[in-house]
């Protein structure tokens, strides 16, 4: 359903009724588009990745391992899409495309010779039947936490949408699932698919041990087929150890040997907007990440706090017309781990940004932060970034900017505006250097 038609229908039909009708509109569109494009995903081996956090990075890891192993594999994720090493940045503000765009791209992938596809798949796409006709063979679950309740209404409905990926995969090809054993909902995914394997740190068939976190990645060991093997990941954070374990589990199912798995992971230098380090010669660290859920805040900021001997400053906001209940929670988490919190816009859309920031500030205050002392509210994100880079100075200090990551637009009441988080940070650092 096009955005223009969707907006028109929402005006005519009451919101509660629209929520019930909308998925069937998407289903009809998906059926018609599959017919139009000749069911393009048929004959392809599709690996779907879903979960609250880590979907994009896990998708990239799986894709890169398969590319290095010689597979003709396509990628479609929040950040980028393409075949093999020919990857194009994703400009749209959406993870799983609408059916027309999704199927058109899959058709193009197939024409370019791709026989495999690694597809990041959201709860929205699953609940709305946007991926109808895509024959997933392998389903991967990263983790399930608080997110998108503004759309799904309840956590139970959100979880049901995620589990649907495993049900779809159970009807096709490999019928294989990969689940995070350390997630409390792992069993709900594993039980709906014929075969599955699990991974984790505390438990799982594939378990990481002797984890050594580095500023630019991590090293760890994994037991595979009774052998203790060494792995390295170039993306920082323990949560990315989990993501890499999911990718390793997929590779193992496909019969790849240790060398191909290990080299594939090492070949991935990073993912745009995912623990992206900005180095312009400044003494302190600057990291840009897409984290925008309470769970991702807890994991990322917890890791950064342990890795930051000096001052830790975090800058973030919260999107308008999205789950309001998470705002204070994220503020409290940020306040707990960071020395200073800078609260700004994310994608306010047509919602009062001051109200959003007040909700975040309420949570930060619960962690002991006080306005204009160690908590700062700055409406314009560019202004906030210019301010934030002045709050860190020493070699052991770190500034982390959350919520925008790779996105190339920022949404305000008057529509979308061009945005590049990393470029804004570099501009701010240059401006600071010029005045010193």
Secondary structure, DSSP 8 states (H G I E B T S, - for coil): --HHHHHHHHHHS-HHHHHHHHHHHHHHHHHHHHHHTT-TTTTSEEEEEESSSSHHHHHHHHHHHHHHTT--EEEE-SSEEEETTEEEE--SS-SS--HHHHHHHHHHHHHTT--EEEEE--HHHHHTTTTTT--EEEEEE----S--HHHHSSHHHHHHHHHHHHHHHTTSTT-EEEEETTSTTHHHHHTTSSEEEEEESSSSSEEEEEEEEETTEEEEEEEETTEEEEEEESS-SHHHHHHHHHHHHHHHHTT--HHHHHHHHHH---BTTBSEE--SS-SSEEEEE---SHHHHHHHHHHHHHH-SS-EEEEE---TTS-TTHHHHHHHHHHHH-SEEEE--S--TTS-HHHHHHHHHHHHHHTT--BTTTEEE-SSHHHHHHHHTTS--STT-EEEEES-TT-SEEEETTEEEE--HHHHHHHHHHHHHHH-
